[in-house]
Each structure stands twice: as structure tokens, then as C-alpha cells.
Amino acid sequence: MNTNQLIIYRNFKYQRLFDDMAQLLFGTREGELALDPCALANELIELAAEYGFEGNLWHCFLAFCLANHENAYSISCEIRGDQGGTLSRLARQDFALIWQLYKKDIRVLDKLVPESFVWSELASFEPAVGSSRIFNRRIRDRIIKLSLSLAEAESVEAFAQAVGEFYREFGVGKFGLNKAFRIEEDRHTASIEPVVNVEHVYLADIIGYELQKKKLIENTECFIQGKAANNVLLYGDAGTGKSSSIKAILNKYYDQGLRIIEVYKHQFHALSSILEQIQDRNYKFIIYMDDLSFEESELEYKYLKAIIEGGLGRKPKNALIYATSNRRHLIREKFSDKRELDDELHTNDTVQEKLSLVARFGVTIYFGSPDKRQFKQIVKALAEKHGVTMPEQQLYEEANKWELYHGGMSGRTAVQFITYLIGNM
């Protein structure tokens, strides 16, 4: 087989291994080896350990290549599915070649390695630990499921339908296989890289704050549904669930195409580049800024103001900014800003420039510290959830002692208190 005949599916992440395996399966006769089958087996085993593959490693490898390959066809299929046309016909030509590779039984390669059954082992690989260093378990399981679906395909059309359905349901590449991302900068280039282990926080885990959560849900659902939606600022006391609410929103709407990209303050200069990279993808992106605040000497807020509203370029419709802050006013103000004898003549302009950043968030949601009654409710709910058995009055007394010495009444303090109890049970 000549893999150079592929039109759309070229330049896989592991293209050399793909080509070498095709040559080994189709182009080599016993006694005329141009490749080392043991070395290729080793590469598949290392990939299995890295990505958590199991079962037929050759099928898993091909499924991963298809699931991870961002091209004109796969990107057009994500969320919307196969739309037909020239791209679809060309993709089917490629699928016909890849299907042939899929049908090859790697166990026949045992004859190339005397007194060894390594390829038979790789056809039914059992990992020592069923985990992945690259993907979370859910993503790994999806690729393995795709691998099994493709193995059952009895025609090129069935093979193509299985791949297209995977793209429609989960997407493709890093945005399809992951839910959360961070920015990594290399000199003058900013890239979006996946976050493998995302905290599993759900809205039900956040006790109280029902009005705040409702407001956040309403805005997010409008965004997901393609309706008008606002940038959101969650502000208020520390430890009240602002960041957890945004993580919970991600977990709630991930399967509807929501993704999140965490951006730190020192990376705001790269926001334009990041938005360009996501504007043509069929996902909804939350640009997440945690603990947002600026000192007077910090000017990064100007980048943010321009991106939210006021720059020449349009912010893409598939991106919103969700930020958290302990401050209502994100930029620290001084009394000198308001004094008539300030060094600057137009003092009102200075004040207005600093206040205008908050005004560019269409939705602001306040998270205040719970009162004593609400704090007790949080403690009780967490105790029940984690199976902490203690007389109710004693539980409240111990919780009150704890919060006096650990930062006051907040959801975070309650979680830390219950964690302490669990550790000492």
C-alpha cells in the first residue's frame, strides 16, 4: 500500500509509525525485511502506556490517528456531522485505504519474529494500569470505543459513517478530545494546550447561591444555543464558589460543545492570537480569567478592554469571557485619583478609565460570604455527602471553632473543615 495516495488524511502526529506499519503489513515478504518489526511493536506498546490504549493496539492507533487529525473534512464534521459534497467524497477515498489497513490482522506479523508471539499479544493487549498520562479516562474510553466500532465496519461506507458520527458527537483534535486548555507561549507564539486532569466539580456540589448559579446558567445556555450572551464577572468574598461555579458550568455543558481556556494576566497580550485560533471552530469557548485584579502600575487591563469591546477586530461569536475577582472594581483606586489637586488635570478621566473595565462585563454576579445559618447548611450538606457521622450540635460547634481560626465563614472553609474531619475519623 502506498500511503502517499492519501489526500486529506496526511501528516498524522505519528506519520512515520503509520507509514512503517503500512509497509510492514502490505509491502514486506518474509526474509526481505526493510523494517524492524520488534522496534515497531515497541513503539505501539509505548503509545499504549502513554495514552492508556488496550485491546488491539493497531486498531487503537488508527482510531487515535483519525480522532486527532484536524483537517478540512474532520473540522467541517464536528458538531454538525458529514455534510456531503467534495470533501466527503475525497475523505471516502482516504477511508477506503485506511479501511484496508484496519482489516489487516497484525498477528500474521509473528512469522517475522522467530519464536515470538509479540504481535498476538498486541492484538489483545492488557495494560498493567488502565490509565493515561495524556487523556482522562472518558476520552481514552471514547477512542477505544471508536476503535471497536471501526473494527466492526463491513464496508467503506460503514467505516466512514462511524468516523463521521464520532466527529459529530465529540469533535476532532485537541478541542474534540479535551474540555479545558491553557496558554503556552514560546517566544512570540501563543499555543492552546490541553489540561488533562480537570477538577470534577458540579453545580450541585456548590451549596446555596441558587440565584447566582441560575444567573450563570441562563447566560451560558443562551451562549450555547447561539443567542445573545454577555461576558460575566463573578466577584465577591474569597472561598465562596466563584471559580468552582465556572468549572461546574464547563462540566455541565461540555457535551454540548462548551470548552474553556484559562488565561493568566501576563498572557493578555496574546488574547488576539488565541481568539483567531478558535474563531472558525464549531465549539463555544469560555475565556476563563481567575482572580482578576490589577494594581495601578499594571497596564494589562488595556489589552482586556480592547478585546471585550473597543478594539478594531471583532470578538468571535463563539467566545465569551468569564472572570472571577475578589474586588468589585478590578483596578485598585487611590484617593489621589479623586482629589482635585492630583498631578493630572483631568482626574475624572482617570477614574472613568479604571471603572470602565467592569462596565464591559454585561453580567456581574456577587458571591458574598454566608451568614451563620447558611454556613451551618453548607457544613451539614457536606457532612451528609461525605458520610461524616457526628451529632448535629457538636458538628456545628466544631465548625464554628474551625472557622474562627481558618479564615472565617465560607464554602471553602466548610470544605476544609469536613476534609479535616474525614482525615481524623
C-alpha positions as CSV (number, residue, x, y, z in Angstrom):
1,M,0.0,0.0,0.0
2,N,1.2,3.5,-0.9
3,T,0.1,5.8,1.9
4,N,1.2,8.8,-0.2
5,Q,-2.1,8.3,-2.1
6,L,-4.0,9.7,0.9
7,I,-5.4,13.1,0.1
8,I,-7.0,14.6,3.2
9,Y,-5.5,12.4,6.0
10,R,-1.9,13.3,5.7
11,N,0.7,14.3,8.2
12,F,-0.6,12.4,11.2
13,K,1.1,13.1,14.5
14,Y,2.8,9.7,14.3
15,Q,3.1,9.6,10.5
16,R,6.3,7.6,10.4
17,L,4.9,4.8,12.5
18,F,1.7,4.9,10.3
19,D,3.8,4.5,7.1
20,D,6.1,1.9,8.6
21,M,3.2,-0.2,9.8
22,A,1.6,0.0,6.4
23,Q,4.8,-1.1,4.7
24,L,5.2,-3.9,7.2
25,L,1.6,-5.2,6.6
26,F,1.5,-4.8,2.9
27,G,4.9,-4.4,1.4
28,T,7.3,-6.9,3.1
29,R,7.8,-10.5,2.4
30,E,9.3,-12.9,4.9
31,G,13.1,-12.8,4.7
32,E,13.2,-9.4,3.0
33,L,12.6,-7.1,5.9
34,A,13.5,-3.4,5.5
35,L,12.0,-2.6,8.8
36,D,12.4,-3.9,12.4
37,P,9.1,-5.4,13.5
38,C,10.2,-5.5,17.1
39,A,11.0,-1.8,17.1
40,L,7.6,-1.0,15.7
41,A,6.0,-3.3,18.3
42,N,7.9,-1.4,21.0
43,E,6.5,2.0,19.6
44,L,2.9,0.7,19.8
45,I,3.5,-0.5,23.4
46,E,4.9,2.9,24.4
47,L,2.0,4.7,22.9
48,A,-0.4,2.3,24.7
49,A,1.3,3.2,28.0
50,E,1.1,6.9,27.2
51,Y,-2.5,7.1,26.0
52,G,-4.0,4.2,28.0
53,F,-4.9,2.0,25.0
54,E,-5.9,-1.6,25.4
55,G,-7.2,-4.4,23.2
56,N,-6.0,-4.4,19.6
57,L,-3.2,-1.7,19.7
58,W,-3.1,-1.4,15.9
59,H,-6.8,-0.6,15.8
60,C,-6.4,1.8,18.7
61,F,-3.5,3.5,17.0
62,L,-5.5,4.0,13.7
63,A,-8.6,5.2,15.7
64,F,-6.4,7.7,17.5
65,C,-4.9,9.0,14.2
66,L,-8.4,9.6,12.9
67,A,-9.8,11.2,16.1
68,N,-6.8,13.5,16.5
69,H,-6.4,14.7,12.9
70,E,-7.7,18.2,12.2
71,N,-8.3,18.7,8.5
72,A,-10.8,20.3,6.3
73,Y,-13.2,17.3,6.4
74,S,-13.0,16.5,10.1
75,I,-13.4,20.1,11.2
76,S,-16.4,20.5,8.9
77,C,-18.0,17.4,10.5
78,E,-17.5,18.4,14.2
79,I,-20.8,19.1,15.9
80,R,-22.7,19.2,12.5
81,G,-21.7,15.8,11.0
82,D,-20.9,14.9,7.5
83,Q,-22.5,17.5,5.1
84,G,-21.7,15.7,1.9
85,G,-20.0,17.4,-1.1
86,T,-16.5,17.1,-2.5
87,L,-14.8,16.9,0.9
88,S,-17.0,14.0,1.8
89,R,-16.2,12.1,-1.4
90,L,-12.4,12.7,-1.1
91,A,-12.5,11.6,2.6
92,R,-14.1,8.3,1.5
93,Q,-11.2,7.7,-0.9
94,D,-8.9,8.0,2.1
95,F,-11.2,5.9,4.2
96,A,-11.0,3.1,1.6
97,L,-7.2,2.9,2.1
98,I,-7.3,3.2,5.9
99,W,-10.1,0.6,6.0
100,Q,-7.7,-1.8,4.2
101,L,-5.2,-1.2,6.9
102,Y,-7.8,-1.8,9.6
103,K,-8.7,-5.1,8.1
104,K,-5.2,-6.4,8.4
105,D,-4.6,-8.9,11.2
106,I,-1.4,-7.9,13.0
107,R,-1.0,-11.5,14.4
108,V,0.4,-12.6,11.0
109,L,3.5,-10.5,11.8
110,D,4.5,-13.1,14.3
111,K,6.1,-15.1,11.5
112,L,8.6,-12.2,11.0
113,V,9.9,-12.6,14.5
114,P,11.1,-16.2,15.2
115,E,10.0,-17.8,18.4
116,S,7.9,-14.8,19.4
117,F,4.2,-14.1,19.8
118,V,4.6,-10.3,20.4
119,W,2.1,-9.3,17.7
120,S,-0.5,-11.7,19.0
121,E,-0.1,-10.1,22.4
122,L,-0.5,-6.6,20.8
123,A,-3.8,-7.8,19.2
124,S,-5.3,-8.3,22.7
125,F,-3.2,-6.0,24.8
126,E,-3.9,-5.9,28.6
127,P,-2.4,-2.8,30.3
128,A,-0.9,-3.2,33.7
129,V,-2.7,0.0,34.8
130,G,-5.8,1.2,32.9
131,S,-4.9,4.9,32.9
132,S,-3.5,7.5,30.6
133,R,-0.9,10.2,31.0
134,I,-2.4,12.2,28.1
135,F,-6.1,11.7,28.3
136,N,-8.6,11.4,31.1
137,R,-10.4,8.1,31.3
138,R,-13.5,9.3,29.5
139,I,-11.5,10.4,26.4
140,R,-9.5,7.3,26.4
141,D,-12.6,5.2,26.5
142,R,-14.1,7.1,23.6
143,I,-11.1,6.3,21.4
144,I,-11.2,2.6,22.4
145,K,-14.9,2.6,21.6
146,L,-14.3,4.2,18.2
147,S,-11.6,1.5,17.6
148,L,-14.1,-1.2,18.3
149,S,-16.8,0.4,16.0
150,L,-14.4,0.7,13.1
151,A,-13.3,-2.9,13.6
152,E,-17.0,-3.9,13.1
153,A,-17.4,-1.9,9.8
154,E,-18.1,-4.3,6.9
155,S,-17.8,-1.7,4.2
156,V,-16.0,1.6,3.5
157,E,-19.4,3.4,3.8
158,A,-19.9,1.9,7.3
159,F,-16.3,2.9,8.2
160,A,-16.9,6.5,7.0
161,Q,-20.2,6.7,8.9
162,A,-18.6,5.6,12.2
163,V,-15.8,8.2,11.8
164,G,-18.3,11.0,10.8
165,E,-20.5,10.2,13.7
166,F,-17.6,10.4,16.1
167,Y,-16.7,13.8,14.8
168,R,-20.3,15.0,15.1
169,E,-20.7,13.8,18.7
170,F,-17.2,14.6,20.1
171,G,-15.4,16.7,17.6
172,V,-11.8,16.3,16.4
173,G,-8.3,17.0,17.6
174,K,-7.4,18.7,20.8
175,F,-10.7,20.6,21.1
176,G,-12.7,17.4,20.5
177,L,-10.8,15.2,22.9
178,N,-10.4,17.7,25.7
179,K,-12.6,20.1,27.6
180,A,-10.1,22.5,29.2
181,F,-7.0,24.3,28.0
182,R,-4.3,26.7,29.0
183,I,-2.0,29.0,27.0
184,E,1.7,28.2,26.5
185,E,4.0,30.9,25.0
186,D,7.2,30.2,23.1
187,R,8.9,33.5,22.2
188,H,6.3,35.3,20.1
189,T,3.9,32.4,19.6
190,A,1.0,31.5,21.8
191,S,-0.5,28.0,21.6
192,I,-3.5,26.4,23.2
193,E,-2.6,23.2,25.0
194,P,-4.9,20.8,26.8
195,V,-5.3,20.4,30.5
196,V,-5.5,16.6,31.1
197,N,-6.9,16.4,34.7
198,V,-9.8,18.8,35.1
199,E,-11.5,19.0,38.5
200,H,-14.9,17.3,38.6
201,V,-17.0,20.0,40.2
202,Y,-20.7,20.1,39.6
203,L,-23.3,22.8,40.4
204,A,-25.0,20.5,43.0
205,D,-21.7,20.5,44.9
206,I,-21.9,24.2,45.5
207,I,-24.3,24.6,48.4
208,G,-26.5,27.6,48.3
209,Y,-26.0,30.6,46.0
210,E,-29.0,29.4,43.9
211,L,-29.7,32.8,42.4
212,Q,-26.1,33.3,41.4
213,K,-26.0,29.8,39.8
214,K,-29.3,30.5,38.0
215,K,-28.0,33.7,36.5
216,L,-24.8,32.0,35.3
217,I,-26.8,29.1,33.8
218,E,-29.1,31.4,31.9
219,N,-26.3,33.3,30.3
220,T,-24.4,30.2,29.5
221,E,-27.4,28.4,27.9
222,C,-28.0,31.5,25.7
223,F,-24.4,31.3,24.6
224,I,-24.6,27.5,23.9
225,Q,-27.8,28.0,21.9
226,G,-26.3,30.7,19.7
227,K,-28.3,33.5,21.3
228,A,-27.0,36.8,22.5
229,A,-25.0,36.4,25.7
230,N,-22.8,38.6,27.9
231,N,-19.3,38.4,29.3
232,V,-19.6,37.6,33.0
233,L,-17.7,38.9,36.1
234,L,-18.2,36.8,39.3
235,Y,-17.0,38.9,42.2
236,G,-17.1,38.8,46.0
237,D,-15.6,37.3,49.1
238,A,-12.9,34.6,48.9
239,G,-13.8,31.0,49.1
240,T,-17.5,31.5,48.1
241,G,-17.5,29.3,45.0
242,K,-16.8,31.7,42.1
243,S,-14.2,29.6,40.4
244,S,-16.0,26.4,41.3
245,S,-19.1,27.7,39.6
246,I,-17.3,28.2,36.3
247,K,-15.7,24.8,36.5
248,A,-19.2,23.3,37.2
249,I,-20.6,25.1,34.2
250,L,-17.9,23.5,32.0
251,N,-18.7,20.1,33.3
252,K,-22.5,20.6,32.8
253,Y,-22.3,21.8,29.2
254,Y,-19.2,20.1,27.9
255,D,-21.2,17.5,25.9
256,Q,-23.0,20.4,24.2
257,G,-19.7,21.8,22.8
258,L,-18.6,24.1,25.6
259,R,-14.8,24.4,26.1
260,I,-12.8,26.6,28.5
261,I,-9.4,28.3,28.0
262,E,-7.6,29.6,31.1
263,V,-5.7,32.8,30.5
264,Y,-3.4,34.4,33.1
265,K,-3.0,38.2,33.4
266,H,0.5,38.2,31.9
267,Q,-0.8,36.5,28.8
268,F,-3.4,39.1,27.9
269,H,-1.2,40.4,25.1
270,A,-1.8,37.1,23.3
271,L,-5.6,37.2,23.5
272,S,-6.0,38.4,19.9
273,S,-3.9,35.4,18.7
274,I,-6.0,33.0,20.8
275,L,-9.3,34.3,19.5
276,E,-8.0,33.9,15.9
277,Q,-7.2,30.3,16.6
278,I,-10.7,29.4,17.8
279,Q,-13.0,31.6,15.7
280,D,-13.7,29.0,13.0
281,R,-14.2,26.0,15.3
282,N,-17.7,24.7,16.0
283,Y,-17.4,24.9,19.7
284,K,-18.3,27.6,22.3
285,F,-15.3,28.8,24.2
286,I,-15.2,30.4,27.6
287,I,-12.0,32.5,28.1
288,Y,-11.5,32.0,31.9
289,M,-9.7,34.6,34.0
290,D,-9.4,33.6,37.6
291,D,-8.7,36.1,40.5
292,L,-8.7,39.1,38.2
293,S,-7.3,42.3,39.6
294,F,-4.8,45.0,38.6
295,E,-2.5,47.2,40.5
296,E,-2.2,50.8,39.4
297,S,1.1,50.2,37.7
298,E,-0.2,47.2,35.7
299,L,-1.4,48.0,32.2
300,E,-2.5,44.6,31.1
301,Y,-6.1,45.6,31.6
302,K,-5.9,47.8,28.5
303,Y,-5.5,44.6,26.4
304,L,-8.6,43.1,28.1
305,K,-10.6,46.3,27.5
306,A,-9.8,46.2,23.8
307,I,-10.7,42.6,23.4
308,I,-14.0,42.8,25.3
309,E,-15.2,45.9,23.5
310,G,-13.5,48.7,21.6
311,G,-10.8,47.1,19.5
312,L,-10.7,47.1,15.7
313,G,-11.1,43.4,15.4
314,R,-14.4,41.7,16.3
315,K,-14.5,39.2,19.1
316,P,-15.7,35.9,17.6
317,K,-19.3,34.9,18.4
318,N,-18.1,31.6,19.8
319,A,-16.1,33.1,22.7
320,L,-17.1,34.8,25.9
321,I,-15.0,36.0,28.9
322,Y,-15.9,34.6,32.4
323,A,-13.7,36.2,35.1
324,T,-13.6,36.0,38.9
325,S,-12.3,38.6,41.3
326,N,-12.4,39.4,45.0
327,R,-12.8,43.0,44.0
328,R,-15.9,44.7,42.6
329,H,-13.6,47.3,41.0
330,L,-10.9,45.3,39.2
331,I,-8.3,48.1,39.2
332,R,-7.1,49.4,42.5
333,E,-8.0,53.0,43.1
334,K,-6.3,55.6,45.3
335,F,-7.8,58.7,46.9
336,S,-5.5,60.7,44.8
337,D,-7.4,59.7,41.7
338,K,-10.3,61.7,43.1
339,R,-8.6,64.6,44.6
340,E,-8.8,67.9,42.8
341,L,-5.1,68.6,43.4
342,D,-4.0,65.4,41.6
343,D,-1.0,65.8,39.3
344,E,-3.2,65.0,36.3
345,L,-5.6,67.8,35.2
346,H,-8.4,65.6,34.1
347,T,-8.9,63.5,37.2
348,N,-12.4,62.3,36.2
349,D,-10.9,60.8,33.0
350,T,-8.5,58.7,35.1
351,V,-11.3,57.4,37.4
352,Q,-13.6,56.6,34.4
353,E,-10.9,54.7,32.6
354,K,-10.4,52.4,35.6
355,L,-14.1,51.9,36.2
356,S,-14.9,51.3,32.5
357,L,-13.3,47.8,32.6
358,V,-16.0,46.5,35.0
359,A,-18.7,48.1,32.8
360,R,-17.7,46.0,29.9
361,F,-18.9,42.8,31.6
362,G,-22.6,42.7,30.8
363,V,-23.4,40.4,33.7
364,T,-21.9,40.8,37.2
365,I,-22.7,38.2,39.9
366,Y,-22.0,38.8,43.5
367,F,-20.9,35.9,45.8
368,G,-21.0,37.0,49.4
369,S,-19.8,35.1,52.5
370,P,-22.6,33.0,54.0
371,D,-24.2,34.1,57.3
372,K,-24.2,31.7,60.3
373,R,-27.3,30.0,59.2
374,Q,-26.1,29.5,55.6
375,F,-22.7,28.3,56.9
376,K,-24.4,25.6,59.0
377,Q,-26.4,24.5,56.0
378,I,-23.2,24.1,54.0
379,V,-21.5,22.2,56.7
380,K,-24.5,19.9,57.2
381,A,-24.8,19.2,53.5
382,L,-21.1,18.4,53.1
383,A,-21.1,16.2,56.2
384,E,-24.0,14.2,54.8
385,K,-22.4,13.9,51.3
386,H,-19.1,12.6,52.7
387,G,-20.7,10.3,55.4
388,V,-19.5,12.2,58.4
389,T,-21.4,10.9,61.4
390,M,-21.5,13.3,64.3
391,P,-24.3,14.8,66.5
392,E,-25.6,17.9,64.7
393,Q,-25.0,20.3,67.6
394,Q,-21.4,19.0,68.0
395,L,-20.8,19.3,64.3
396,Y,-21.9,23.0,64.3
397,E,-19.8,23.7,67.4
398,E,-16.7,22.2,65.9
399,A,-17.3,24.0,62.6
400,N,-17.6,27.4,64.4
401,K,-14.3,26.7,66.2
402,W,-12.7,25.8,62.9
403,E,-13.8,28.9,61.0
404,L,-12.6,31.2,63.8
405,Y,-9.1,30.1,63.2
406,H,-9.2,29.4,59.4
407,G,-10.4,32.4,57.6
408,G,-14.0,32.9,58.6
409,M,-17.3,31.5,57.2
410,S,-17.1,30.5,53.6
411,G,-17.8,27.4,51.4
412,R,-14.0,26.8,51.2
413,T,-13.7,26.9,55.0
414,A,-16.5,24.4,55.3
415,V,-14.9,22.0,52.8
416,Q,-11.6,22.3,54.6
417,F,-13.3,21.5,57.9
418,I,-15.1,18.4,56.5
419,T,-11.8,17.3,55.0
420,Y,-10.2,17.6,58.4
421,L,-12.9,15.5,60.0
422,I,-12.7,12.8,57.3
423,G,-8.9,12.6,57.8
424,N,-9.3,12.2,61.5
425,M,-12.2,9.7,61.5
